[in-house]
Amino acid sequence: MSTPLGQQLRADAAWVLFQILEKGMSSKQALGQRLPDYEGRDRAWLQEMVFGCLRTLPILQFWLRGLLDKPLKGRKKILEHLILLGLYQLAYSRVSEHAAVSETVGAADLLKGTTLKALINAILRTFIRENVGETLPDSLAAQAGMPNWIYKSIQANYPEQASDILQVSNEKAPLWLRINQAHISTAEFLAKLEEMQIEAQLSAIHPDAVMCTRSGDVTRFPGYDEGWFSVQDGAAQLAAHLLDLQPHQRVLDCCAAPGGKTAHILATQPDLKECVAIDSDAHRLVRVEENLARLNHHATLICAEAQEVEGWHNGELFDRILLDAPCSATGVIRRHPDIRWLRQASDIAPLVAIQAQLLQQMWQILKPGGKLLYATCSIFPEENAQQIQAFIEQHPEAEIIALPPELHSVSTATNAIGLQILPGNGNMDGFYYALLHKPAQS
């Protein structure tokens, strides 16, 4: 007898939540093991349930603590995540109460929780009967769906924008596409989307971009296999243009995976002498190769720790370097809601140290007269403006290049150094850029 689809979906959603919250797996990794089993609406439903639970986790846990006499342990722990999923359906989704309860309870069989079905049923029905969802935790951080340390950092660093940042970080992000002008014009691509009844709009500051208000399976979008477009947020699309690429230059994309910016560099300036893309993760570097192949681009790919320059650098300096540094990724929480629960406050100092080391090493292999673009998808000043300030104090010869005036509309005045984009500015992710010039030797 086949398993009902609704029960399988819920069991898989609970399994994914368990892998993220108990095992520390990223949502991309965990969902990647379950999403291929589904298509269309079922696939979208599974992802939305997982992301929704992650966005509202403190509230769901608050309700659960009031409904469950004692925590479940050992092999039964995964059933807590199934209950959280049930609470999310009842409080935040359009799933009917009957389906939310019956299908969630039924899913317990698939998670070896048959003996707990009566308990799960009682908890969900009590939630409905006693209007538990009308009560919220006292903690403002919990109400915002954030751990205390991220909530406090946002409030401290962006007191005027904090409420907007928190709100946007709990919303679905739009789907940004970068059009490969070598294959199709933006106008032609828009027309193709319109034929498929996919709503999209242009951006005033992105010459090659369209933004879709509703996401979907991009592999079914027109021209995917032909390399007509790449999925790339608007903030990330700024990098290649800020580099001021010229023909016959050697360019380094440091920490390049999954390759979106590498591809954009090659599309922006097809007459480079060489584009080198380096990343420490061999599996992610395969993704770079696949993305470049789909778009008909070529780069020199190197698997190595970028800061260990002596192990991979051949001595020839670079005209342009993009340092997309490892960071807290706090600017892309709306796209990856697991980040808020996987990151810890103790992670920031080691990340800042790695960023500083990368900056020092990349500066050494930048040609005099060259430009280095430092980028993160973080909104924490210690990773961004403060990091660049510290670097300049150590390298007074480094010059900060003012960024184009048209970008002022999407930046915040909080940081005087570089460009800090906050989540939602221009419908983009949170991002930081600082462009450094190395003077030519006299």
Buried (B, 14 or more C-beta within 10 A) or exposed (E): EEEBEBBBBBBBBBBBBBBBBEEEBBBEBBBEEBBEEBEEEBBBBBBBBBBBBBBBBBBBBBBBEEBBEEEBEEEBEBBBBBBBBBBBBBBBBEBEEEEBBBBBBBBBEBBEBEEBBEBBBEBBBEBBEEEBBEEEBEBBBBBBBBBEBBBBBBBEBBEEBBEBBBEBBBEBBBBBBBBBBEBBEBEEBBEBBEEEEBEBEEBEBBBBBBBBEEEEEEEEBBBBEEBBBBBBBBBBBBBBBBBBBEEEBBBBBBBBBBBBBBBBBBBBBEEBEBBBBBBBEEEBBBBBBEBBEBBBBEBEBBBBBBBEBEEEBEEEBBBBBBBBBBBBBBBBBBBBBBBBBBBEEEEBEEBBEBBBBBBBBBBEBBBEEBBBBBBBBBBBBBBBBBBBBBBBEEBEEBBBBEBEEEBEEBBBEBBEBBBBBBBBBBBBBBBBBBBBBBEEEE
